Amino acid sequence: MRRSTREYETALLVDGEVLAIEGIVYRGQTMLDEEGEARFAPLERWAKGVAESLGRPVTWRAKAKNEPEARGTARPGGVTQNRLAL
């Protein structure tokens, strides 16, 4: 059975601002599973990898129409925080 997906506006943020490094802006559209606890796991991994390379916390954010915003923070060398629906 094929999983249903939903398109999200996604971004990585540092100090509340969308991350941009050498002209690359870490913001875009991402297709994710519509349901399930692991729905945002790809964003958590993305943020964790960037946090490790920067050596500082990175927040991921996902927005979809008619849904609350979801976000979480990855810290270098630590465990990703639980996601929060705002």
Buried (B, 14 or more C-beta within 10 A) or exposed (E): EEEEEBEBBBBBBBEEEEBEEEEEEBBEEBEBBEEEEEBBBBBBEBBBBBBBEBEEBBBBBBBBEEEEEBBBBBBBEEEBBEBEEE
